[in-house]
Amino acid sequence: MERNRVKQSVMVITYAALLVLFLVYCKDILRGVAAIIALFKPFLAGIAIAFVLNQPYSWLRRMYTEKLHLKEKTAHYTAVASAYMLVIAVIAAVIGVVIPQLVSSVRMFAMNLDSYLGNLQRELDVLAGYLHMETIDLSSIAQLVSDSIGQMDEVAGELVPKVVSATGNMVSSIANLFIALAFSVYMLAGKKKILSQFDRILRAYMPEQHYDHLRYLLDVIITSFKNYIIGQSTEAVILGSLCCIGMLILRLDYAGMVSMVVGVTALIPILGAYIGGAVAVILLFMVSPFKALLFLIFFVILQQVENNVIYPRVVGGRLGLPGIWVLLAITVGGKLGGVIGMLFGVPTTTVIYTLIKNSVRSRERRKEQLSCKK
């Protein structure tokens, strides 16, 4: 008993000392942690890529094993290659659809700028006369646009040194990307062996009770992030498909490109679809202000369906996280880390919510058992 008390006292004193050191040197510690994370960024990115691709890999491996009756080893390596080919095909499709139509849309906007401004000027004149206000002259805007186009050569000349200096950073980013991809292939291909080795290390160096707690924590984290990725991806595909169908029915331009933009940006929880919708309104406004207004009305209705029906059932149902916590996670995550914070805020909050919920239920069952014994 005396030895246990001494051990507990030493642990409390050590914890308090470490806490004081952390508070005193908080900025230096966080700066050092950020430097270490930056050093291992390609490998962390590789782990993230392998984790995301693990879902299509698992589905493809089952299909190759059960439907095509391939051997386990052959199905494993074929599924790894197919998962990466699938991602490359999706990225190529996005680039092939979005960029040409975006260039065409910008060119159309530049060619029809005068007519757009003329139509807008007439509408503003009618509105100003109806409201008994002074008319707004848009000729200055046209002059400003023409002056800006005329200054493009000067701007391009100023950008040349910056582009040259940025080339080194771009090359470094490309190198890091290749390292991350290579590491993700290694992680995905050797997943079973790596997880087995990691599990053996934990069992060898950790007490059994601590090992069980850590395994439980890791299971909750992996399950939460997996369900979040599946749910968010499914929701994005559904939203993009509904957007495409609605735009085709309404005979709006660039249905494929706009739907793809909306679907990709919908991967950001709640707010992402609005970003895609804003981009789509701008693109359609270049073609026709009326079509942009028609799309805006359609998109508002679609968002109501998505927020009240699709998202709670598809994403919230998989995560088991109440809507108020989703909104809180997105808000706090966005303040702390921008778009990345929004992406990781929801699954991180799900992990915390699940741990607290399971802990509360465990304590309640324990108290009920004690009360029954009494």
C-alpha positions as CSV (number, residue, x, y, z in Angstrom):
1,M,0.0,0.0,0.0
2,E,2.8,2.4,1.0
3,R,4.7,1.6,-2.3
4,N,1.5,2.3,-4.3
5,R,1.0,5.6,-2.6
6,V,4.6,6.6,-3.3
7,K,4.2,5.6,-6.9
8,Q,1.0,7.6,-7.3
9,S,2.6,10.6,-5.7
10,V,5.6,10.4,-8.1
11,M,3.2,10.2,-11.0
12,V,1.2,13.2,-9.9
13,I,4.3,15.3,-9.3
14,T,5.7,14.3,-12.7
15,Y,2.5,15.1,-14.4
16,A,2.3,18.5,-12.7
17,A,5.9,19.3,-13.6
18,L,5.3,18.4,-17.2
19,L,2.2,20.4,-17.3
20,V,4.0,23.5,-15.9
21,L,6.8,23.0,-18.4
22,F,4.3,22.8,-21.2
23,L,2.5,26.0,-20.1
24,V,5.8,27.9,-19.7
25,Y,7.3,26.8,-23.0
26,C,4.0,26.3,-24.9
27,K,5.0,28.3,-28.0
28,D,8.4,26.6,-28.3
29,I,6.9,23.2,-27.9
30,L,4.2,23.8,-30.5
31,R,6.8,25.3,-32.9
32,G,8.9,22.2,-32.5
33,V,5.9,19.9,-33.0
34,A,5.0,21.8,-36.2
35,A,8.6,21.5,-37.4
36,I,8.6,17.7,-36.8
37,I,5.2,17.4,-38.6
38,A,6.5,19.4,-41.5
39,L,9.5,17.1,-41.7
40,F,7.3,14.0,-41.9
41,K,4.6,15.7,-44.0
42,P,5.0,13.5,-47.1
43,F,4.8,10.3,-45.0
44,L,1.7,11.6,-43.1
45,A,0.2,12.5,-46.5
46,G,1.0,9.0,-47.7
47,I,-0.8,7.4,-44.7
48,A,-3.8,9.7,-45.3
49,I,-3.9,8.6,-49.0
50,A,-3.6,4.9,-48.1
51,F,-6.4,5.3,-45.5
52,V,-8.8,6.9,-48.0
53,L,-8.0,4.4,-50.8
54,N,-8.4,1.5,-48.3
55,Q,-12.2,1.7,-48.9
56,P,-12.2,1.2,-52.7
57,Y,-9.3,-1.3,-52.3
58,S,-11.4,-3.5,-49.9
59,W,-14.4,-3.4,-52.2
60,L,-12.3,-4.2,-55.3
61,R,-10.5,-7.0,-53.5
62,R,-13.7,-8.7,-52.4
63,M,-15.0,-8.4,-56.0
64,Y,-11.9,-10.0,-57.4
65,T,-12.0,-12.7,-54.9
66,E,-15.7,-13.5,-54.8
67,K,-16.8,-12.7,-58.3
68,L,-13.7,-13.4,-60.4
69,H,-12.4,-16.1,-58.1
70,L,-8.8,-14.8,-58.2
71,K,-6.2,-16.1,-55.7
72,E,-5.9,-14.0,-52.5
73,K,-2.4,-12.7,-53.4
74,T,-3.3,-11.9,-57.0
75,A,-6.6,-10.2,-55.9
76,H,-4.7,-8.1,-53.3
77,Y,-2.1,-6.6,-55.7
78,T,-4.7,-6.2,-58.5
79,A,-7.0,-4.3,-56.1
80,V,-4.2,-2.0,-55.0
81,A,-3.4,-1.2,-58.7
82,S,-7.1,-0.8,-59.6
83,A,-7.7,1.6,-56.6
84,Y,-5.0,4.0,-57.9
85,M,-6.1,3.7,-61.5
86,L,-9.6,4.5,-60.4
87,V,-8.5,7.7,-58.6
88,I,-6.4,8.8,-61.6
89,A,-9.4,8.2,-63.9
90,V,-11.6,10.3,-61.7
91,I,-9.1,13.2,-61.5
92,A,-8.5,13.0,-65.3
93,A,-12.3,13.2,-65.8
94,V,-12.6,16.2,-63.6
95,I,-9.8,18.0,-65.3
96,G,-11.0,17.0,-68.8
97,V,-14.6,18.3,-68.1
98,V,-14.0,21.3,-65.9
99,I,-11.0,23.1,-67.5
100,P,-12.1,23.2,-71.2
101,Q,-15.6,24.4,-70.2
102,L,-14.1,26.9,-67.8
103,V,-11.8,28.3,-70.6
104,S,-14.7,28.3,-73.0
105,S,-16.9,30.1,-70.5
106,V,-14.3,32.8,-69.8
107,R,-13.8,33.3,-73.5
108,M,-17.5,33.7,-74.1
109,F,-17.8,36.2,-71.2
110,A,-14.9,38.3,-72.6
111,M,-16.5,38.3,-76.1
112,N,-20.0,39.2,-74.9
113,L,-19.0,41.6,-72.1
114,D,-20.3,44.7,-73.9
115,S,-23.7,43.1,-74.5
116,Y,-23.9,41.8,-70.9
117,L,-23.2,45.3,-69.6
118,G,-25.7,46.8,-72.0
119,N,-28.4,44.5,-70.9
120,L,-27.5,45.1,-67.3
121,Q,-27.5,48.9,-67.8
122,R,-31.0,48.7,-69.3
123,E,-32.3,46.7,-66.4
124,L,-30.8,49.1,-63.9
125,D,-32.3,52.0,-65.7
126,V,-35.8,50.4,-65.5
127,L,-35.3,49.6,-61.8
128,A,-34.0,53.1,-61.0
129,G,-37.0,54.7,-62.8
130,Y,-39.4,52.4,-60.9
131,L,-37.7,53.3,-57.5
132,H,-37.3,57.0,-58.4
133,M,-33.6,56.8,-58.0
134,E,-30.6,58.1,-60.0
135,T,-29.4,55.8,-62.7
136,I,-26.2,53.9,-62.3
137,D,-23.7,54.3,-65.1
138,L,-21.8,51.1,-65.9
139,S,-19.6,52.6,-68.6
140,S,-16.9,53.1,-66.0
141,I,-16.9,49.4,-65.3
142,A,-16.4,48.6,-69.0
143,Q,-13.5,51.1,-69.1
144,L,-12.0,49.6,-66.0
145,V,-12.2,46.1,-67.6
146,S,-10.6,47.3,-70.8
147,D,-7.8,49.1,-68.9
148,S,-7.2,45.9,-66.9
149,I,-6.9,43.9,-70.0
150,G,-4.5,46.4,-71.4
151,Q,-2.3,46.2,-68.4
152,M,-2.0,42.4,-68.6
153,D,1.4,42.6,-70.4
154,E,2.8,44.8,-67.5
155,V,1.4,42.4,-64.9
156,A,2.8,39.4,-66.8
157,G,6.3,41.1,-66.9
158,E,6.1,41.6,-63.1
159,L,5.0,38.1,-62.5
160,V,8.0,36.5,-64.3
161,P,10.5,36.8,-61.4
162,K,7.8,35.6,-58.9
163,V,7.1,32.6,-61.2
164,V,10.8,31.8,-61.4
165,S,11.2,32.0,-57.6
166,A,8.1,29.8,-57.1
167,T,9.4,27.1,-59.4
168,G,11.6,25.7,-56.7
169,N,8.7,25.4,-54.3
170,M,6.6,23.8,-57.0
171,V,9.4,21.2,-57.7
172,S,9.6,20.5,-54.0
173,S,5.9,20.1,-53.7
174,I,5.9,17.6,-56.7
175,A,8.7,15.7,-55.1
176,N,6.8,15.5,-51.8
177,L,3.7,14.3,-53.7
178,F,5.6,11.5,-55.4
179,I,7.1,10.5,-52.0
180,A,3.6,10.5,-50.5
181,L,2.2,8.4,-53.3
182,A,5.0,5.9,-53.2
183,F,4.7,5.6,-49.4
184,S,0.9,5.2,-49.7
185,V,1.4,2.3,-52.2
186,Y,3.8,0.7,-49.7
187,M,1.3,1.2,-46.9
188,L,-1.7,-0.2,-48.8
189,A,0.2,-3.1,-50.4
190,G,1.8,-4.2,-47.0
191,K,-1.2,-3.2,-44.8
192,K,-1.5,-6.6,-43.1
193,K,2.1,-7.0,-42.3
194,I,2.5,-3.4,-41.1
195,L,-0.5,-3.6,-38.8
196,S,0.6,-7.0,-37.5
197,Q,4.1,-5.6,-36.6
198,F,2.6,-2.5,-35.0
199,D,0.3,-4.7,-32.9
200,R,3.2,-6.9,-31.8
201,I,5.2,-3.8,-30.7
202,L,2.2,-2.6,-28.6
203,R,1.7,-5.9,-27.0
204,A,5.4,-6.3,-26.2
205,Y,6.0,-2.9,-24.6
206,M,2.6,-2.0,-23.0
207,P,0.8,-3.4,-20.0
208,E,-2.3,-5.5,-21.0
209,Q,-4.8,-3.0,-19.6
210,H,-3.2,0.0,-21.4
211,Y,-2.9,-2.1,-24.6
212,D,-6.7,-2.8,-24.5
213,H,-7.5,0.9,-23.9
214,L,-5.3,2.0,-26.8
215,R,-6.7,-0.7,-29.1
216,Y,-10.2,0.5,-28.2
217,L,-9.2,4.2,-28.8
218,L,-7.7,3.3,-32.2
219,D,-10.8,1.3,-33.2
220,V,-13.0,4.3,-32.4
221,I,-10.8,6.6,-34.4
222,I,-10.5,4.4,-37.4
223,T,-14.2,3.6,-37.5
224,S,-15.2,7.3,-37.1
225,F,-12.9,8.5,-39.9
226,K,-13.9,5.5,-42.2
227,N,-17.6,6.2,-41.7
228,Y,-17.0,9.9,-42.3
229,I,-15.2,9.3,-45.6
230,I,-17.8,6.9,-46.8
231,G,-20.7,9.0,-45.8
232,Q,-19.3,12.3,-47.1
233,S,-18.3,10.8,-50.4
234,T,-21.7,9.2,-50.8
235,E,-23.4,12.5,-50.0
236,A,-21.2,14.3,-52.5
237,V,-22.1,11.8,-55.3
238,I,-25.8,12.0,-54.5
239,L,-25.8,15.8,-54.5
240,G,-23.8,16.1,-57.7
241,S,-26.1,13.6,-59.4
242,L,-29.3,15.4,-58.3
243,C,-27.7,18.7,-59.4
244,C,-26.9,17.3,-62.9
245,I,-30.4,15.8,-63.3
246,G,-32.1,19.1,-62.2
247,M,-29.9,21.2,-64.6
248,L,-30.6,18.9,-67.5
249,I,-34.3,19.2,-66.8
250,L,-34.1,23.0,-66.6
251,R,-31.9,23.1,-69.8
252,L,-29.1,25.0,-68.1
253,D,-25.6,25.2,-69.6
254,Y,-22.6,23.3,-68.3
255,A,-24.6,20.8,-66.4
256,G,-21.7,18.3,-66.2
257,M,-19.1,20.8,-65.2
258,V,-21.3,22.6,-62.6
259,S,-22.5,19.3,-61.1
260,M,-18.9,18.1,-60.8
261,V,-17.8,21.3,-59.1
262,V,-20.8,21.1,-56.7
263,G,-20.1,17.4,-56.0
264,V,-16.3,17.9,-55.3
265,T,-16.8,21.0,-53.1
266,A,-19.6,19.1,-51.2
267,L,-16.8,16.9,-49.7
268,I,-16.4,19.9,-47.3
269,P,-19.2,19.4,-44.7
270,I,-22.3,21.7,-44.9
271,L,-20.5,24.7,-46.3
272,G,-18.8,23.1,-49.2
273,A,-21.9,22.8,-51.4
274,Y,-22.5,26.5,-51.0
275,I,-19.0,27.2,-52.3
276,G,-19.7,25.1,-55.3
277,G,-23.0,26.8,-55.8
278,A,-21.5,30.2,-55.8
279,V,-18.9,29.2,-58.4
280,A,-21.7,27.8,-60.5
281,V,-23.7,31.0,-60.3
282,I,-20.7,33.0,-61.4
283,L,-20.1,30.7,-64.4
284,L,-23.8,30.7,-65.4
285,F,-23.9,34.5,-65.1
286,M,-21.3,34.7,-67.8
287,V,-23.7,32.9,-70.1
288,S,-27.0,34.4,-69.0
289,P,-28.1,36.3,-65.8
290,F,-31.5,34.7,-66.1
291,K,-30.1,31.2,-66.1
292,A,-27.9,32.1,-63.1
293,L,-31.0,33.2,-61.2
294,L,-32.9,30.1,-62.3
295,F,-30.0,27.9,-61.1
296,L,-29.8,29.8,-57.8
297,I,-33.5,29.2,-57.1
298,F,-33.0,25.5,-58.0
299,F,-29.9,25.2,-55.9
300,V,-31.5,26.7,-52.8
301,I,-34.3,24.1,-53.0
302,L,-31.7,21.4,-53.5
303,Q,-29.7,22.5,-50.5
304,Q,-32.9,22.4,-48.3
305,V,-33.4,18.8,-49.4
306,E,-29.7,18.0,-48.9
307,N,-29.5,19.6,-45.4
308,N,-32.7,18.2,-44.1
309,V,-32.9,14.8,-45.8
310,I,-29.7,13.6,-47.4
311,Y,-27.0,14.8,-45.0
312,P,-28.6,13.7,-41.7
313,R,-29.5,10.2,-43.2
314,V,-26.3,9.5,-45.1
315,V,-23.5,11.2,-43.0
316,G,-25.2,11.7,-39.7
317,G,-26.6,8.2,-39.7
318,R,-23.2,6.6,-40.3
319,L,-21.4,8.8,-37.7
320,G,-24.2,8.8,-35.0
321,L,-23.4,12.5,-34.4
322,P,-26.2,14.9,-33.6
323,G,-26.6,17.8,-36.0
324,I,-25.7,20.5,-33.4
325,W,-22.4,18.8,-32.8
326,V,-21.7,18.6,-36.6
327,L,-22.3,22.4,-36.9
328,L,-20.1,23.1,-33.8
329,A,-17.3,20.9,-35.2
330,I,-17.4,22.7,-38.6
331,T,-17.4,26.1,-37.0
332,V,-14.6,25.5,-34.5
333,G,-12.6,23.5,-37.0
334,G,-12.9,26.2,-39.6
335,K,-11.7,28.8,-37.1
336,L,-8.7,26.7,-36.1
337,G,-7.6,25.3,-39.4
338,G,-9.6,26.7,-42.3
339,V,-10.8,24.1,-44.9
340,I,-8.6,21.4,-43.4
341,G,-10.1,22.1,-40.0
342,M,-13.6,21.7,-41.4
343,L,-12.6,18.4,-43.0
344,F,-11.1,16.9,-39.8
345,G,-13.4,18.7,-37.3
346,V,-16.4,16.4,-37.8
347,P,-14.6,13.0,-37.5
348,T,-12.5,14.3,-34.5
349,T,-15.7,15.5,-32.8
350,T,-17.3,12.1,-33.5
351,V,-14.4,10.3,-31.8
352,I,-14.7,12.5,-28.7
353,Y,-18.5,12.2,-28.7
354,T,-18.3,8.4,-29.1
355,L,-15.7,8.0,-26.3
356,I,-17.7,10.1,-23.9
357,K,-21.0,8.4,-24.8
358,N,-19.5,4.9,-24.3
359,S,-17.9,6.0,-21.0
360,V,-21.1,7.4,-19.7
361,R,-23.0,4.2,-20.6
362,S,-20.3,2.0,-19.0
363,R,-20.5,4.0,-15.7
364,E,-24.3,3.9,-15.8
365,R,-24.3,0.1,-16.2
366,R,-21.8,-0.2,-13.4
367,K,-23.9,1.8,-11.0
368,E,-27.0,-0.2,-12.0
369,Q,-25.2,-3.4,-11.2
370,L,-24.0,-2.1,-7.8
371,S,-27.5,-0.9,-7.0
372,C,-28.9,-4.4,-7.9
373,K,-26.4,-6.1,-5.6
374,K,-27.5,-3.9,-2.7
